[in-house]
């Protein structure tokens, strides 16, 4: 698979290195030539010099042959703009990192379903740890080729869950409403626009789910 990163911060470098070790192709878009030179000998990835919010640069990064684009700069506005431009250029899937939680609902309204708020994740982890709760990493539960897939409900899919025509490769396990409210999946539940439906599937089922819901 082929992955493109906009920005070369710690999260991008760490994730990119892991993907390369797993045999994938990685390209990093970076506007600072000094940063590219610093990482060129350290990372076995391709580099593209330029501003990742610009359509010309994103076209050069080859949307047709890219499986996923990560927008991971240190600037929330740049990540949102790059994500919107990338979506207009035909990137299959885009992950948008934001540091300001107040922008999360903006991403949802703009249709950027895969928004990532790292501090939320870390904060929740630390709060659970402080309370003495047993913390089980999701990777410890998803064994073998088990995978999690989620999508946001839009106007076309705002129906009763059992009428959603979920492919046979997956099962709905829960729904998040209003960002945080957990509801266990019930076939008779009526979905609302903006709900996030979480599905359990196998790795080979991901393609069918992306074709159905993205």
Backbone as JSON Lines, residues from 0, in Angstrom:
{"i":0,"aa":"X","n":[0.84,-1.19,0.0],"ca":[0.0,0.0,0.0],"c":[0.88,1.25,0.0]}
{"i":1,"aa":"X","n":[0.28,2.37,-0.39],"ca":[1.03,3.63,-0.49],"c":[0.4,4.69,0.4]}
{"i":2,"aa":"X","n":[1.21,5.35,1.21],"ca":[0.73,6.34,2.16],"c":[1.51,7.64,1.99]}
{"i":3,"aa":"X","n":[0.79,8.76,2.07],"ca":[1.41,10.08,1.96],"c":[1.16,10.84,3.26]}
{"i":4,"aa":"X","n":[2.22,11.49,3.76],"ca":[2.14,12.3,4.97],"c":[2.41,13.75,4.63]}
{"i":5,"aa":"X","n":[1.58,14.66,5.13],"ca":[1.87,16.08,5.03],"c":[2.41,16.51,6.38]}
{"i":6,"aa":"X","n":[3.65,16.95,6.41],"ca":[4.32,17.29,7.66],"c":[5.23,16.17,8.12]}
{"i":7,"aa":"X","n":[6.29,16.54,8.82],"ca":[7.26,15.55,9.27],"c":[7.52,15.67,10.77]}
{"i":8,"aa":"X","n":[6.44,15.87,11.53],"ca":[6.56,15.92,12.98],"c":[6.78,14.53,13.55]}
{"i":9,"aa":"X","n":[6.83,14.45,14.88],"ca":[7.12,13.19,15.55],"c":[6.12,12.11,15.19]}
{"i":10,"aa":"X","n":[4.83,12.44,15.18],"ca":[3.8,11.45,14.88],"c":[3.93,10.93,13.45]}
{"i":11,"aa":"X","n":[4.2,11.83,12.51],"ca":[4.35,11.43,11.11],"c":[5.56,10.52,10.92]}
{"i":12,"aa":"X","n":[6.68,10.91,11.52],"ca":[7.91,10.13,11.37],"c":[7.76,8.75,12.0]}
{"i":13,"aa":"X","n":[7.17,8.69,13.19],"ca":[6.99,7.41,13.87],"c":[6.07,6.49,13.07]}
{"i":14,"aa":"X","n":[4.94,7.01,12.61],"ca":[3.99,6.2,11.85],"c":[4.59,5.79,10.51]}
{"i":15,"aa":"X","n":[5.26,6.73,9.85],"ca":[5.88,6.42,8.56],"c":[6.92,5.34,8.67]}
{"i":16,"aa":"X","n":[7.74,5.41,9.71],"ca":[8.78,4.39,9.9],"c":[8.14,3.0,10.12]}
{"i":17,"aa":"X","n":[7.06,2.95,10.9],"ca":[6.39,1.68,11.14],"c":[5.82,1.09,9.84]}
{"i":18,"aa":"X","n":[5.23,1.96,9.02],"ca":[4.65,1.48,7.77],"c":[5.72,0.97,6.81]}
{"i":19,"aa":"X","n":[6.87,1.65,6.77],"ca":[7.97,1.19,5.93],"c":[8.46,-0.18,6.4]}
{"i":20,"aa":"X","n":[8.57,-0.35,7.71],"ca":[9.0,-1.63,8.26],"c":[8.03,-2.76,7.92]}
{"i":21,"aa":"X","n":[6.78,-2.4,7.68],"ca":[5.76,-3.39,7.32],"c":[5.66,-3.59,5.82]}
{"i":22,"aa":"X","n":[6.56,-2.96,5.09],"ca":[6.64,-3.2,3.65],"c":[5.84,-2.26,2.77]}
{"i":23,"aa":"X","n":[5.38,-1.14,3.31],"ca":[4.57,-0.2,2.53],"c":[5.42,0.94,1.98]}
{"i":24,"aa":"X","n":[4.88,1.61,0.98],"ca":[5.54,2.78,0.4],"c":[5.05,4.03,1.12]}
{"i":25,"aa":"X","n":[6.0,4.9,1.48],"ca":[5.66,6.12,2.23],"c":[6.29,7.32,1.55]}
{"i":26,"aa":"X","n":[5.49,8.4,1.42],"ca":[5.98,9.67,0.9],"c":[5.65,10.76,1.92]}
{"i":27,"aa":"X","n":[6.62,11.61,2.21],"ca":[6.42,12.72,3.15],"c":[6.52,14.04,2.4]}
{"i":28,"aa":"X","n":[5.49,14.87,2.52],"ca":[5.48,16.2,1.93],"c":[5.93,17.19,3.01]}
{"i":29,"aa":"X","n":[6.99,17.93,2.73],"ca":[7.55,18.85,3.73],"c":[8.0,20.13,3.04]}
{"i":30,"aa":"X","n":[7.65,21.27,3.63],"ca":[7.98,22.56,3.0],"c":[9.38,23.05,3.37]}
{"i":31,"aa":"X","n":[9.98,22.5,4.42],"ca":[11.29,22.96,4.88],"c":[12.39,22.05,4.33]}
{"i":32,"aa":"X","n":[13.23,22.55,3.4],"ca":[14.27,21.7,2.81],"c":[15.29,21.2,3.83]}
{"i":33,"aa":"X","n":[15.55,22.0,4.89],"ca":[16.51,21.56,5.92],"c":[15.99,20.34,6.66]}
{"i":34,"aa":"X","n":[14.69,20.29,6.89],"ca":[14.09,19.13,7.56],"c":[14.2,17.89,6.69]}
{"i":35,"aa":"X","n":[13.98,18.06,5.4],"ca":[14.11,16.93,4.48],"c":[15.52,16.38,4.5]}
{"i":36,"aa":"X","n":[16.49,17.27,4.48],"ca":[17.88,16.81,4.51],"c":[18.22,16.09,5.8]}
{"i":37,"aa":"X","n":[17.62,16.55,6.9],"ca":[17.9,15.93,8.19],"c":[17.38,14.49,8.26]}
{"i":38,"aa":"X","n":[16.24,14.25,7.61],"ca":[15.62,12.93,7.68],"c":[15.97,12.02,6.51]}
{"i":39,"aa":"X","n":[16.6,12.57,5.47],"ca":[16.8,11.8,4.24],"c":[17.58,10.51,4.48]}
{"i":40,"aa":"X","n":[18.62,10.57,5.3],"ca":[19.44,9.37,5.55],"c":[18.85,8.49,6.65]}
{"i":41,"aa":"X","n":[17.93,9.06,7.42],"ca":[17.36,8.33,8.56],"c":[16.13,7.51,8.18]}
{"i":42,"aa":"X","n":[15.35,8.02,7.21],"ca":[14.09,7.37,6.85],"c":[14.13,6.85,5.42]}
{"i":43,"aa":"X","n":[13.68,5.63,5.24],"ca":[13.62,5.03,3.9],"c":[12.28,5.36,3.25]}
{"i":44,"aa":"X","n":[12.07,6.65,3.01],"ca":[10.81,7.11,2.43],"c":[11.11,8.08,1.29]}
{"i":45,"aa":"X","n":[10.09,8.38,0.49],"ca":[10.23,9.4,-0.53],"c":[9.87,10.76,0.06]}
{"i":46,"aa":"X","n":[10.51,11.81,-0.41],"ca":[10.22,13.16,0.07],"c":[9.75,14.02,-1.1]}
{"i":47,"aa":"X","n":[8.78,14.87,-0.82],"ca":[8.29,15.83,-1.79],"c":[8.35,17.21,-1.15]}
{"i":48,"aa":"X","n":[9.16,18.1,-1.74],"ca":[9.33,19.44,-1.17],"c":[8.21,20.34,-1.64]}
{"i":49,"aa":"X","n":[7.46,20.91,-0.67],"ca":[6.41,21.84,-1.04],"c":[5.38,22.0,0.06]}
{"i":50,"aa":"X","n":[4.42,22.88,-0.2],"ca":[3.34,23.18,0.73],"c":[2.2,22.2,0.5]}
{"i":51,"aa":"X","n":[1.92,21.37,1.51],"ca":[0.91,20.33,1.36],"c":[-0.52,20.81,1.27]}
{"i":52,"aa":"X","n":[-0.75,22.11,1.42],"ca":[-2.11,22.63,1.24],"c":[-2.36,23.05,-0.21]}
{"i":53,"aa":"X","n":[-1.33,23.04,-1.04],"ca":[-1.45,23.52,-2.42],"c":[-1.88,22.38,-3.35]}
{"i":54,"aa":"X","n":[-2.88,22.63,-4.2],"ca":[-3.35,21.59,-5.1],"c":[-2.27,20.99,-5.99]}
{"i":55,"aa":"X","n":[-1.34,21.83,-6.47],"ca":[-0.3,21.32,-7.37],"c":[0.58,20.29,-6.66]}
{"i":56,"aa":"X","n":[0.9,20.54,-5.4],"ca":[1.74,19.6,-4.64],"c":[0.98,18.32,-4.37]}
{"i":57,"aa":"X","n":[-0.3,18.45,-4.0],"ca":[-1.09,17.25,-3.71],"c":[-1.33,16.42,-4.97]}
{"i":58,"aa":"X","n":[-1.44,17.08,-6.12],"ca":[-1.55,16.32,-7.37],"c":[-0.24,15.57,-7.65]}
{"i":59,"aa":"X","n":[0.89,16.23,-7.38],"ca":[2.18,15.6,-7.6],"c":[2.38,14.39,-6.68]}
{"i":60,"aa":"X","n":[1.74,14.42,-5.53],"ca":[1.84,13.29,-4.59],"c":[1.03,12.07,-5.06]}
{"i":61,"aa":"X","n":[0.27,12.22,-6.14],"ca":[-0.39,11.1,-6.83],"c":[-1.58,10.53,-6.05]}
{"i":62,"aa":"X","n":[-2.72,11.26,-6.05],"ca":[-3.9,10.79,-5.32],"c":[-4.43,9.44,-5.81]}
{"i":63,"aa":"X","n":[-4.34,9.2,-7.11],"ca":[-4.91,7.97,-7.67],"c":[-4.26,6.72,-7.11]}
{"i":64,"aa":"X","n":[-2.97,6.79,-6.82],"ca":[-2.25,5.61,-6.34],"c":[-1.94,5.66,-4.85]}
{"i":65,"aa":"X","n":[-2.6,6.57,-4.12],"ca":[-2.39,6.69,-2.68],"c":[-3.57,6.09,-1.94]}
{"i":66,"aa":"X","n":[-3.28,5.2,-1.01],"ca":[-4.34,4.55,-0.24],"c":[-4.85,5.44,0.89]}
{"i":67,"aa":"X","n":[-3.96,6.23,1.48],"ca":[-4.38,7.08,2.6],"c":[-3.44,8.26,2.72]}
{"i":68,"aa":"X","n":[-4.03,9.43,2.95],"ca":[-3.25,10.67,3.15],"c":[-3.39,11.1,4.6]}
{"i":69,"aa":"X","n":[-2.25,11.32,5.27],"ca":[-2.23,11.81,6.64],"c":[-1.87,13.29,6.63]}
{"i":70,"aa":"X","n":[-2.74,14.14,7.18],"ca":[-2.44,15.56,7.32],"c":[-2.04,15.81,8.77]}
{"i":71,"aa":"X","n":[-0.72,15.86,9.03],"ca":[-0.21,15.84,10.4],"c":[0.72,17.0,10.7]}
{"i":72,"aa":"X","n":[0.47,18.16,10.11],"ca":[1.31,19.31,10.43],"c":[0.96,19.8,11.84]}
{"i":73,"aa":"X","n":[1.72,20.8,12.32],"ca":[1.47,21.35,13.65],"c":[0.37,22.41,13.64]}
{"i":74,"aa":"X","n":[-0.2,22.69,12.48],"ca":[-1.19,23.76,12.35],"c":[-2.54,23.16,11.96]}
{"i":75,"aa":"X","n":[-3.55,23.33,12.83],"ca":[-4.87,22.74,12.58],"c":[-5.49,23.24,11.28]}
{"i":76,"aa":"X","n":[-5.4,24.56,11.05],"ca":[-6.02,25.12,9.85],"c":[-5.39,24.55,8.59]}
{"i":77,"aa":"X","n":[-4.07,24.39,8.6],"ca":[-3.39,23.82,7.44],"c":[-3.84,22.38,7.2]}
{"i":78,"aa":"X","n":[-4.0,21.63,8.28],"ca":[-4.45,20.24,8.13],"c":[-5.86,20.16,7.56]}
{"i":79,"aa":"X","n":[-6.74,21.04,8.02],"ca":[-8.11,21.04,7.51],"c":[-8.15,21.45,6.04]}
{"i":80,"aa":"X","n":[-7.42,22.5,5.68],"ca":[-7.38,22.94,4.28],"c":[-6.81,21.85,3.39]}
{"i":81,"aa":"X","n":[-5.69,21.26,3.82],"ca":[-5.07,20.19,3.02],"c":[-6.04,19.02,2.84]}
{"i":82,"aa":"X","n":[-6.78,18.69,3.87],"ca":[-7.73,17.58,3.8],"c":[-8.85,17.87,2.79]}
{"i":83,"aa":"X","n":[-9.35,19.1,2.81],"ca":[-10.43,19.46,1.88],"c":[-9.93,19.47,0.44]}
{"i":84,"aa":"X","n":[-8.73,20.02,0.24],"ca":[-8.16,20.03,-1.11],"c":[-7.92,18.59,-1.58]}
{"i":85,"aa":"X","n":[-7.38,17.77,-0.7],"ca":[-7.09,16.38,-1.06],"c":[-8.35,15.63,-1.44]}
{"i":86,"aa":"X","n":[-9.41,15.86,-0.67],"ca":[-10.67,15.18,-0.98],"c":[-11.2,15.6,-2.35]}
{"i":87,"aa":"X","n":[-11.04,16.89,-2.68],"ca":[-11.5,17.37,-3.99],"c":[-10.67,16.8,-5.14]}
{"i":88,"aa":"X","n":[-9.41,16.4,-4.82],"ca":[-8.53,15.84,-5.85],"c":[-8.67,14.32,-5.99]}
{"i":89,"aa":"X","n":[-9.48,13.71,-5.14],"ca":[-9.76,12.3,-5.31],"c":[-8.99,11.35,-4.42]}
{"i":90,"aa":"X","n":[-8.35,11.85,-3.36],"ca":[-7.7,10.93,-2.42],"c":[-8.76,10.03,-1.8]}
{"i":91,"aa":"X","n":[-8.46,8.74,-1.72],"ca":[-9.45,7.78,-1.25],"c":[-9.85,8.02,0.2]}
{"i":92,"aa":"X","n":[-8.88,8.3,1.04],"ca":[-9.15,8.48,2.47],"c":[-8.14,9.47,3.03]}
{"i":93,"aa":"X","n":[-8.63,10.34,3.94],"ca":[-7.79,11.39,4.51],"c":[-7.94,11.39,6.03]}
{"i":94,"aa":"X","n":[-6.82,11.43,6.74],"ca":[-6.82,11.56,8.2],"c":[-6.38,12.98,8.54]}
{"i":95,"aa":"X","n":[-7.18,13.67,9.36],"ca":[-6.92,15.07,9.7],"c":[-6.59,15.2,11.18]}
{"i":96,"aa":"X","n":[-5.37,15.6,11.51],"ca":[-4.98,15.8,12.9],"c":[-5.32,17.22,13.33]}
{"i":97,"aa":"X","n":[-5.99,17.34,14.47],"ca":[-6.28,18.66,15.03],"c":[-5.91,18.65,16.52]}
{"i":98,"aa":"X","n":[-5.36,19.74,17.0],"ca":[-5.0,19.88,18.4],"c":[-6.09,20.56,19.2]}
{"i":99,"aa":"X","n":[-6.88,21.42,18.56],"ca":[-7.94,22.16,19.23],"c":[-9.24,21.35,19.19]}
{"i":100,"aa":"X","n":[-9.71,20.82,20.32],"ca":[-10.93,20.01,20.33],"c":[-12.15,20.76,19.8]}
{"i":101,"aa":"X","n":[-12.14,22.1,19.91],"ca":[-13.29,22.89,19.43],"c":[-13.47,22.78,17.93]}
{"i":102,"aa":"X","n":[-12.42,22.35,17.23],"ca":[-12.52,22.23,15.77],"c":[-13.03,20.85,15.33]}
{"i":103,"aa":"X","n":[-13.22,19.95,16.29],"ca":[-13.62,18.6,15.92],"c":[-14.99,18.59,15.24]}
{"i":104,"aa":"X","n":[-15.94,19.37,15.77],"ca":[-17.27,19.38,15.16],"c":[-17.23,20.06,13.79]}
{"i":105,"aa":"X","n":[-16.27,21.0,13.6],"ca":[-16.11,21.63,12.28],"c":[-15.69,20.57,11.26]}
{"i":106,"aa":"X","n":[-14.74,19.73,11.65],"ca":[-14.3,18.66,10.76],"c":[-15.47,17.75,10.39]}
{"i":107,"aa":"X","n":[-16.3,17.45,11.38],"ca":[-17.45,16.59,11.13],"c":[-18.41,17.24,10.15]}
{"i":108,"aa":"X","n":[-18.68,18.54,10.33],"ca":[-19.59,19.25,9.42],"c":[-19.02,19.35,8.01]}
{"i":109,"aa":"X","n":[-17.69,19.38,7.91],"ca":[-17.05,19.45,6.59],"c":[-16.92,18.08,5.93]}
{"i":110,"aa":"X","n":[-17.34,17.05,6.63],"ca":[-17.27,15.71,6.07],"c":[-15.92,15.04,6.24]}
{"i":111,"aa":"X","n":[-15.08,15.58,7.14],"ca":[-13.77,14.98,7.4],"c":[-13.94,13.96,8.53]}
{"i":112,"aa":"X","n":[-14.39,12.77,8.15],"ca":[-14.78,11.76,9.14],"c":[-13.61,11.26,9.97]}
{"i":113,"aa":"X","n":[-12.43,11.19,9.37],"ca":[-11.27,10.63,10.08],"c":[-10.44,11.73,10.72]}
{"i":114,"aa":"X","n":[-11.07,12.48,11.63],"ca":[-10.32,13.5,12.36],"c":[-9.7,12.87,13.59]}
{"i":115,"aa":"X","n":[-8.51,13.34,13.95],"ca":[-7.73,12.76,15.03],"c":[-7.35,13.85,16.01]}
{"i":116,"aa":"X","n":[-7.7,13.66,17.3],"ca":[-7.34,14.62,18.35],"c":[-6.42,13.89,19.33]}
{"i":117,"aa":"X","n":[-5.1,13.93,19.09],"ca":[-4.17,13.14,19.91],"c":[-4.28,13.41,21.41]}
{"i":118,"aa":"X","n":[-4.47,14.67,21.8],"ca":[-4.51,14.99,23.23],"c":[-5.73,14.38,23.9]}
{"i":119,"aa":"X","n":[-6.84,14.24,23.18],"ca":[-8.01,13.57,23.74],"c":[-7.66,12.12,24.09]}
{"i":120,"aa":"X","n":[-7.0,11.45,23.16],"ca":[-6.66,10.05,23.36],"c":[-5.7,9.87,24.53]}
{"i":121,"aa":"X","n":[-4.66,10.69,24.57],"ca":[-3.68,10.61,25.65],"c":[-4.32,10.98,26.98]}
{"i":122,"aa":"X","n":[-5.13,12.04,27.0],"ca":[-5.78,12.48,28.22],"c":[-6.7,11.42,28.8]}
{"i":123,"aa":"X","n":[-7.48,10.77,27.94],"ca":[-8.37,9.71,28.4],"c":[-7.57,8.55,28.98]}
{"i":124,"aa":"X","n":[-6.47,8.21,28.33],"ca":[-5.61,7.13,28.8],"c":[-5.05,7.45,30.19]}
{"i":125,"aa":"X","n":[-4.55,8.68,30.38],"ca":[-3.97,9.06,31.66],"c":[-5.02,9.14,32.77]}
{"i":126,"aa":"X","n":[-6.23,9.63,32.43],"ca":[-7.29,9.71,33.43],"c":[-7.69,8.31,33.91]}
{"i":127,"aa":"X","n":[-7.79,7.37,32.96],"ca":[-8.1,5.99,33.34],"c":[-7.0,5.41,34.22]}
{"i":128,"aa":"X","n":[-5.77,5.7,33.87],"ca":[-4.64,5.2,34.65],"c":[-4.67,5.78,36.07]}
{"i":129,"aa":"X","n":[-4.98,7.09,36.19],"ca":[-5.01,7.74,37.49],"c":[-6.07,7.13,38.4]}
{"i":130,"aa":"X","n":[-7.17,6.65,37.81],"ca":[-8.25,6.03,38.59],"c":[-7.98,4.57,38.9]}
{"i":131,"aa":"X","n":[-6.83,4.08,38.44],"ca":[-6.48,2.7,38.74],"c":[-7.19,1.68,37.88]}
{"i":132,"aa":"X","n":[-7.74,2.12,36.75],"ca":[-8.44,1.19,35.88],"c":[-7.44,0.35,35.09]}
{"i":133,"aa":"X","n":[-7.83,-0.9,34.82],"ca":[-7.03,-1.75,33.95],"c":[-7.14,-1.22,32.54]}
{"i":134,"aa":"X","n":[-6.03,-0.87,31.94],"ca":[-6.03,-0.3,30.59],"c":[-5.62,-1.38,29.6]}
{"i":135,"aa":"X","n":[-6.55,-1.73,28.72],"ca":[-6.29,-2.76,27.72],"c":[-6.12,-2.08,26.37]}
{"i":136,"aa":"X","n":[-4.97,-2.25,25.76],"ca":[-4.74,-1.65,24.45],"c":[-5.61,-2.35,23.41]}
{"i":137,"aa":"X","n":[-6.13,-1.57,22.48],"ca":[-6.99,-2.14,21.45],"c":[-6.25,-3.21,20.66]}
{"i":138,"aa":"X","n":[-4.92,-3.05,20.53],"ca":[-4.13,-4.04,19.79],"c":[-4.08,-5.38,20.51]}
{"i":139,"aa":"X","n":[-4.33,-5.38,21.85],"ca":[-4.35,-6.63,22.59],"c":[-5.64,-7.4,22.36]}
{"i":140,"aa":"X","n":[-6.68,-6.7,21.91],"ca":[-7.99,-7.33,21.71],"c":[-8.17,-7.76,20.27]}
{"i":141,"aa":"X","n":[-7.71,-6.94,19.33],"ca":[-7.9,-7.23,17.91],"c":[-6.8,-8.16,17.43]}
{"i":142,"aa":"X","n":[-7.02,-9.44,17.55],"ca":[-6.01,-10.41,17.21],"c":[-6.19,-10.92,15.78]}
{"i":143,"aa":"X","n":[-5.1,-11.48,15.24],"ca":[-5.18,-12.04,13.88],"c":[-5.52,-10.96,12.88]}
{"i":144,"aa":"X","n":[-6.52,-11.25,12.02],"ca":[-6.89,-10.28,10.98],"c":[-8.14,-9.48,11.35]}
{"i":145,"aa":"X","n":[-8.48,-9.46,12.65],"ca":[-9.63,-8.68,13.11],"c":[-9.33,-7.18,12.97]}
{"i":146,"aa":"X","n":[-10.33,-6.43,12.47],"ca":[-10.15,-5.0,12.28],"c":[-11.4,-4.24,12.72]}
{"i":147,"aa":"X","n":[-11.22,-2.96,13.04],"ca":[-12.32,-2.06,13.35],"c":[-12.49,-1.09,12.2]}
{"i":148,"aa":"X","n":[-13.74,-0.85,11.8],"ca":[-14.05,0.12,10.74],"c":[-15.18,1.01,11.25]}
{"i":149,"aa":"X","n":[-15.08,2.31,11.01],"ca":[-16.16,3.19,11.42],"c":[-16.47,4.19,10.31]}
{"i":150,"aa":"X","n":[-17.69,4.7,10.33],"ca":[-18.08,5.72,9.35],"c":[-19.12,6.63,9.99]}
{"i":151,"aa":"X","n":[-19.22,7.85,9.45],"ca":[-20.19,8.81,9.92],"c":[-21.47,8.71,9.11]}
{"i":152,"aa":"X","n":[-22.59,8.77,9.8],"ca":[-23.9,8.69,9.14],"c":[-24.21,10.01,8.45]}
{"i":153,"aa":"X","n":[-24.55,9.92,7.17],"ca":[-24.97,11.11,6.44],"c":[-26.46,11.02,6.15]}
{"i":154,"aa":"X","n":[-26.98,11.94,5.37],"ca":[-28.42,11.98,5.11],"c":[-28.91,10.69,4.46]}
{"i":155,"aa":"X","n":[-28.1,10.13,3.57],"ca":[-28.51,8.92,2.84],"c":[-28.56,7.69,3.73]}
{"i":156,"aa":"X","n":[-27.76,7.66,4.8],"ca":[-27.71,6.48,5.66],"c":[-28.41,6.68,7.0]}
{"i":157,"aa":"X","n":[-29.15,7.78,7.16],"ca":[-29.88,8.03,8.41],"c":[-31.17,7.22,8.4]}
{"i":158,"aa":"X","n":[-31.06,5.96,8.73],"ca":[-32.19,5.04,8.71],"c":[-32.08,4.11,9.9]}
{"i":159,"aa":"X","n":[-32.96,3.12,9.98],"ca":[-32.86,2.1,11.02],"c":[-31.63,1.24,10.74]}
{"i":160,"aa":"X","n":[-30.9,0.88,11.78],"ca":[-29.63,0.18,11.62],"c":[-29.76,-1.08,10.76]}
{"i":161,"aa":"X","n":[-30.8,-1.89,10.98],"ca":[-30.93,-3.14,10.25],"c":[-31.24,-2.93,8.77]}
{"i":162,"aa":"X","n":[-31.63,-1.71,8.4],"ca":[-31.92,-1.4,6.99],"c":[-30.73,-0.76,6.28]}
{"i":163,"aa":"X","n":[-29.59,-0.7,6.96],"ca":[-28.44,0.01,6.43],"c":[-27.68,-0.77,5.36]}
{"i":164,"aa":"X","n":[-28.0,-2.03,5.2],"ca":[-27.33,-2.89,4.21],"c":[-25.82,-2.95,4.44]}
{"i":165,"aa":"X","n":[-25.45,-3.28,5.67],"ca":[-24.03,-3.48,5.98],"c":[-23.57,-4.77,5.31]}
{"i":166,"aa":"X","n":[-22.45,-4.75,4.59],"ca":[-21.96,-5.98,3.94],"c":[-21.79,-7.11,4.94]}
{"i":167,"aa":"X","n":[-21.95,-8.35,4.46],"ca":[-21.89,-9.52,5.33],"c":[-20.54,-9.7,6.01]}
{"i":168,"aa":"X","n":[-19.51,-9.0,5.54],"ca":[-18.16,-9.15,6.1],"c":[-18.02,-8.45,7.45]}
{"i":169,"aa":"X","n":[-19.07,-7.74,7.92],"ca":[-18.94,-6.94,9.13],"c":[-20.21,-7.0,9.98]}
{"i":170,"aa":"X","n":[-20.04,-6.62,11.25],"ca":[-21.16,-6.52,12.19],"c":[-21.02,-5.21,12.96]}
{"i":171,"aa":"X","n":[-22.14,-4.5,13.14],"ca":[-22.14,-3.28,13.94],"c":[-22.03,-3.64,15.41]}
{"i":172,"aa":"X","n":[-21.14,-2.97,16.14],"ca":[-20.99,-3.26,17.57],"c":[-21.43,-2.1,18.46]}
{"i":173,"aa":"X","n":[-21.28,-0.86,17.99],"ca":[-21.74,0.27,18.8],"c":[-21.87,1.51,17.93]}
{"i":174,"aa":"X","n":[-22.5,2.53,18.49],"ca":[-22.68,3.81,17.81],"c":[-22.28,4.91,18.79]}
{"i":175,"aa":"X","n":[-21.52,5.89,18.3],"ca":[-21.21,7.07,19.1],"c":[-22.1,8.21,18.62]}
{"i":176,"aa":"X","n":[-22.82,8.83,19.57],"ca":[-23.71,9.94,19.23],"c":[-23.21,11.21,19.93]}
{"i":177,"aa":"X","n":[-23.26,12.3,19.23],"ca":[-22.77,13.58,19.76],"c":[-21.31,13.51,20.18]}
{"i":178,"aa":"X","n":[-20.54,12.69,19.45],"ca":[-19.1,12.63,19.68],"c":[-18.67,11.65,20.73]}
{"i":179,"aa":"X","n":[-19.38,11.57,21.86],"ca":[-18.91,10.77,23.0],"c":[-19.93,9.75,23.51]}
{"i":180,"aa":"X","n":[-21.21,9.99,23.31],"ca":[-22.24,9.14,23.92],"c":[-22.26,7.75,23.26]}
{"i":181,"aa":"X","n":[-21.97,6.72,24.04],"ca":[-21.91,5.35,23.54],"c":[-23.28,4.7,23.57]}
{"i":182,"aa":"X","n":[-23.67,4.1,22.45],"ca":[-24.9,3.32,22.37],"c":[-24.56,1.97,21.75]}
{"i":183,"aa":"X","n":[-24.94,0.89,22.42],"ca":[-24.69,-0.43,21.87],"c":[-25.6,-0.66,20.67]}
{"i":184,"aa":"X","n":[-25.07,-1.34,19.68],"ca":[-25.81,-1.54,18.43],"c":[-27.07,-2.35,18.66]}
{"i":185,"aa":"X","n":[-28.18,-1.84,18.18],"ca":[-29.48,-2.51,18.23],"c":[-30.06,-2.44,16.82]}
{"i":186,"aa":"X","n":[-30.44,-3.57,16.24],"ca":[-30.96,-3.55,14.86],"c":[-32.11,-2.56,14.65]}
{"i":187,"aa":"X","n":[-32.88,-2.29,15.72],"ca":[-34.04,-1.4,15.59],"c":[-33.69,0.07,15.85]}
{"i":188,"aa":"X","n":[-32.43,0.36,16.15],"ca":[-32.04,1.73,16.45],"c":[-32.09,2.6,15.2]}
{"i":189,"aa":"X","n":[-32.69,3.78,15.34],"ca":[-32.68,4.74,14.23],"c":[-31.43,5.59,14.32]}
{"i":190,"aa":"X","n":[-30.69,5.64,13.23],"ca":[-29.44,6.4,13.19],"c":[-29.71,7.87,12.89]}
{"i":191,"aa":"X","n":[-28.92,8.73,13.5],"ca":[-29.02,10.17,13.28],"c":[-27.84,10.65,12.44]}
{"i":192,"aa":"X","n":[-28.05,11.68,11.67],"ca":[-26.95,12.27,10.91],"c":[-25.85,12.71,11.89]}
{"i":193,"aa":"X","n":[-24.62,12.31,11.6],"ca":[-23.49,12.63,12.47],"c":[-23.11,11.51,13.41]}
{"i":194,"aa":"X","n":[-23.98,10.49,13.57],"ca":[-23.61,9.32,14.38],"c":[-22.39,8.65,13.77]}
{"i":195,"aa":"X","n":[-21.54,8.08,14.61],"ca":[-20.42,7.28,14.14],"c":[-20.72,5.81,14.42]}
{"i":196,"aa":"X","n":[-20.82,5.02,13.37],"ca":[-21.13,3.6,13.49],"c":[-19.82,2.82,13.48]}
{"i":197,"aa":"X","n":[-19.61,1.97,14.48],"ca":[-18.39,1.19,14.61],"c":[-18.68,-0.26,14.25]}
{"i":198,"aa":"X","n":[-17.91,-0.79,13.31],"ca":[-18.11,-2.14,12.82],"c":[-16.91,-3.01,13.14]}
{"i":199,"aa":"X","n":[-17.17,-4.29,13.38],"ca":[-16.11,-5.29,13.55],"c":[-16.04,-6.11,12.27]}
{"i":200,"aa":"X","n":[-14.83,-6.29,11.74],"ca":[-14.68,-7.0,10.48],"c":[-13.34,-7.72,10.45]}
{"i":201,"aa":"X","n":[-13.04,-8.32,9.3],"ca":[-11.72,-8.89,9.05],"c":[-10.98,-8.0,8.05]}
{"i":202,"aa":"X","n":[-9.67,-8.13,7.99],"ca":[-8.87,-7.28,7.11],"c":[-9.37,-7.34,5.68]}
{"i":203,"aa":"X","n":[-9.73,-8.52,5.22],"ca":[-10.17,-8.65,3.82],"c":[-11.52,-7.98,3.55]}
{"i":204,"aa":"X","n":[-12.24,-7.62,4.62],"ca":[-13.52,-6.96,4.44],"c":[-13.45,-5.46,4.35]}
{"i":205,"aa":"X","n":[-12.28,-4.88,4.6],"ca":[-12.16,-3.42,4.64],"c":[-12.46,-2.77,3.29]}
{"i":206,"aa":"X","n":[-12.02,-3.41,2.22],"ca":[-12.24,-2.83,0.89],"c":[-13.73,-2.69,0.6]}
{"i":207,"aa":"X","n":[-14.49,-3.74,0.89],"ca":[-15.94,-3.7,0.65],"c":[-16.62,-2.64,1.5]}
{"i":208,"aa":"X","n":[-16.16,-2.47,2.73],"ca":[-16.75,-1.46,3.61],"c":[-16.43,-0.04,3.14]}
{"i":209,"aa":"X","n":[-15.2,0.16,2.66],"ca":[-14.85,1.5,2.15],"c":[-15.66,1.82,0.9]}
{"i":210,"aa":"X","n":[-15.85,0.82,0.04],"ca":[-16.63,1.06,-1.17],"c":[-18.09,1.38,-0.81]}
{"i":211,"aa":"X","n":[-18.58,0.76,0.24],"ca":[-20.0,0.95,0.63],"c":[-20.21,2.3,1.34]}
{"i":212,"aa":"X","n":[-19.3,2.68,2.22],"ca":[-19.57,3.81,3.11],"c":[-18.72,5.04,2.86]}
{"i":213,"aa":"X","n":[-17.7,4.98,2.02],"ca":[-16.87,6.15,1.78],"c":[-17.05,6.71,0.38]}
